[in-house]
Amino acid sequence: MTDYDVREAVKNELAWSPKVDADRIAVSVTDGAVTLTGQVGSYLEKWEANRIAKRVYGVTGVANDLEIDYSGASTQDTDLLQRALQALEWNLEVPSGAVRPTVSNGWVTLTGNVAWNFQREAAESSIRNLSGVIGVTDEITLKIQPTPKDVSKRISDALIRNAQLDARRISVKTDGSTAVLDGSVSSWAERDEAETAAWSAPGVNVVRNNLQVSY
């Protein structure tokens, strides 16, 4: 695919999604790398635009330079902090009291300690959905858990079971609590799916995703 083809595909995919206002987003492409510029109405919309661009065939990377325009909506840090605390408390996937938010000029930093990566992602997702958020920094750590001796095989088996992955092109190695993925995949969506599978393994605290997107 040419850069023009990729650009048109990304523009069409953004226009197809009701979650973003594609008319406010400009797309440029160089050697498959996509740059998004313009303005969006929330941090969630900025995140969605990034996710949409990554799933398009031919995209080798995404630089998200979208700016957030809240058009006069309240972005006071004290108000945002209270809503962040409530959002975390209401999310059943986030252990009660395990994650602490701090807010500075609309930027939310999350700290704390949880057992699983999906809980860390759930905490970030809770904040991402709030109005007034400019950005999120995730500094949540994972609890140290015993790592099974066969964790590499468990991850490989999970990749094989996943219908969205071609596990034959992915190799898995572990070093203590660190899982390393090498090989190639056919899309960014497949790359992210493989990483999610690795994070689900018991005892894994770090995932190094070295998978290359090969079209």
C-alpha positions in Angstrom: 0.0 0.0 0.0 1.1 3.5 -0.8 1.1 6.3 1.9 -1.9 7.7 0.0 -3.8 4.4 0.3 -3.0 4.2 4.0 -4.1 7.8 4.6 -7.4 7.3 2.8 -8.0 4.1 4.7 -7.4 5.8 8.1 -9.6 8.7 7.2 -12.4 6.4 6.1 -12.0 4.3 9.3 -12.2 7.4 11.4 -15.3 8.6 9.5 -16.9 5.1 10.0 -16.6 5.3 13.8 -19.4 7.2 15.6 -17.0 7.6 18.6 -14.9 10.4 17.0 -15.6 13.5 15.0 -13.5 12.7 11.9 -14.1 16.2 10.4 -11.9 17.7 13.1 -9.0 15.2 12.6 -6.3 15.6 9.9 -4.3 12.6 8.8 -0.9 12.5 7.3 1.3 9.4 6.5 5.0 8.9 5.9 6.3 5.4 5.2 3.2 4.0 6.8 3.6 6.1 10.0 0.4 8.0 10.7 0.2 11.5 12.3 -3.1 12.7 13.7 -3.6 16.4 14.2 -6.5 18.7 15.0 -8.9 19.0 17.9 -11.1 16.5 19.7 -13.7 17.0 22.5 -12.2 14.7 25.1 -9.2 12.6 26.1 -11.4 9.5 25.4 -11.9 10.7 21.9 -8.2 11.2 21.4 -7.6 7.7 22.7 -10.2 6.3 20.4 -8.8 8.0 17.4 -5.4 6.5 18.2 -6.9 3.0 18.6 -8.8 3.3 15.3 -5.8 4.4 13.3 -3.7 1.5 14.7 -6.1 -1.1 13.5 -6.0 0.0 9.8 -4.0 -2.3 7.5 -0.7 -0.8 6.4 -0.2 1.4 9.4 3.3 1.0 10.9 2.9 3.5 13.8 0.8 6.3 15.1 1.9 9.8 16.4 -1.1 11.3 18.2 -0.8 15.1 18.2 -4.5 15.7 18.7 -5.3 18.6 21.1 -8.3 18.5 23.5 -10.8 21.3 23.4 -13.3 21.2 26.3 -15.0 24.4 25.1 -15.4 26.0 28.5 -16.3 22.8 30.4 -15.2 22.7 34.0 -11.7 21.3 34.4 -11.0 22.3 38.0 -8.5 19.8 39.5 -10.4 19.4 42.8 -13.6 18.5 40.9 -11.8 16.1 38.6 -10.0 14.5 41.5 -13.4 13.7 43.3 -14.8 12.3 40.1 -11.7 10.2 39.5 -11.9 8.7 43.1 -15.6 7.9 42.5 -14.9 6.3 39.1 -12.2 4.1 40.5 -14.4 3.1 43.4 -17.3 2.2 41.1 -15.2 0.0 38.8 -15.5 -3.6 40.0 -12.3 -4.6 38.2 -10.3 -2.1 40.3 -9.6 -3.4 43.9 -11.1 -0.9 46.4 -8.5 1.5 47.7 -5.6 0.0 45.6 -5.2 2.9 43.2 -4.6 6.5 44.1 -5.1 9.4 41.6 -3.5 12.8 41.7 -4.4 15.7 39.4 -2.4 18.6 38.0 -3.9 20.9 35.4 -6.2 18.1 34.1 -3.4 15.5 33.9 -4.2 12.5 36.1 -1.4 10.3 37.5 -2.3 6.9 38.9 -0.2 5.2 41.6 -0.8 2.0 43.6 -0.3 -1.7 43.5 -2.6 -4.4 42.0 -2.3 -8.1 41.3 -3.1 -8.2 37.6 -2.5 -6.0 34.5 -6.2 -6.0 33.6 -6.9 -4.2 36.9 -4.3 -1.6 36.0 -5.9 -1.2 32.6 -9.3 -1.0 34.2 -8.1 1.9 36.4 -6.8 3.8 33.4 -10.0 3.2 31.5 -12.1 4.6 34.4 -10.1 7.9 34.2 -10.1 8.0 30.4 -13.9 8.3 30.4 -14.0 11.4 32.6 -14.6 14.9 31.2 -11.8 17.3 32.0 -9.0 14.8 31.6 -6.1 16.1 29.5 -3.9 13.0 29.9 -3.2 10.0 32.0 0.1 8.7 33.5 0.0 5.1 34.7 2.5 4.5 37.5 0.6 1.5 39.0 2.8 -1.4 39.9 2.0 -5.1 39.9 2.4 -7.3 43.0 5.1 -9.9 42.9 3.6 -13.3 42.5 5.2 -16.8 42.1 6.0 -17.5 38.5 5.2 -21.0 37.3 8.1 -22.9 35.7 6.0 -23.5 32.6 4.8 -19.9 32.1 6.3 -19.7 28.6 4.3 -22.8 27.5 1.1 -21.4 29.1 1.5 -18.2 27.2 2.2 -20.0 23.9 -0.8 -22.2 24.5 -3.0 -19.1 25.0 -1.7 -17.6 21.8 -2.5 -20.9 19.9 -6.1 -20.9 21.3 -6.7 -17.3 20.2 -8.4 -17.2 16.8 -7.2 -13.7 16.2 -3.5 -14.7 16.2 -1.1 -16.7 14.1 0.9 -18.2 16.9 3.3 -19.8 14.5 5.0 -16.5 13.9 5.3 -15.6 17.6 8.0 -16.9 20.0 7.7 -16.6 23.8 10.6 -16.4 26.2 10.5 -15.7 29.9 13.1 -14.4 32.3 11.8 -14.6 35.8 8.6 -12.5 35.9 9.4 -10.9 32.5 7.8 -12.3 29.3 9.4 -11.4 25.9 7.5 -11.7 22.6 9.5 -11.9 19.4 8.5 -12.5 15.8 6.0 -10.8 13.4 2.3 -10.2 13.2 0.1 -8.9 10.4 -1.4 -5.9 12.2 -1.2 -3.6 15.2 -4.4 -5.2 16.5 -2.8 -8.6 16.4 0.3 -7.2 18.2 -1.8 -5.8 21.0 -3.8 -9.0 21.3 -0.6 -11.1 21.8 0.5 -8.7 24.5 -2.8 -9.0 26.3 -2.5 -12.8 26.3 1.0 -12.5 27.8 -0.2 -10.2 30.5 -2.8 -12.8 31.5 -0.1 -15.3 32.6 0.3 -15.8 36.3 3.4 -14.3 37.8 4.2 -12.0 34.8 5.0 -8.4 35.9 6.6 -7.2 32.7 5.9 -7.8 29.0 8.4 -6.8 26.4 6.6 -6.7 23.1 9.2 -6.9 20.3 6.7 -8.1 17.7 7.2 -6.5 14.3 4.1 -5.5 12.2 4.8 -7.0 8.8 2.4 -6.4 5.9 
